[in-house]
Amino acid sequence: MILKGYPELAFDLCNTICYTSDMRNIVNISMPAEMKKEVDAYVKEGQYSSVSEFIRDMIRDWKRANLLRDLKQSQKDFKDGKYKVLKSFKDLR
């Protein structure tokens, strides 16, 4: 059931709120059997609600790691004098 005026929210038969707007893309992945067992174990232990949530969390971690790497590189560049003094936002171009 979708709430009128709130297309991003839907309720399944158990009245659980499901966010549908960001979850419409389906991606199939393959992985070695041992890796799948490890993921299933995390889900079974309750650390993740589903395999999909596990994968989404790994992607978020990957994105954070990339951002941290970029920030550290920027700090190093700044320390090494590789920066430009901006006098206005137009200098960003």
Secondary structure, 3 states (H helix, E strand, C coil): CEECCEEEEEECCCCCEEECCCCCCCCCCCCCHHHHHHHHHHHHCCCCCCHHHHHHHHHHHHHHHHHHHHHHHHHHHHHCCCCCCCCCHHHHC
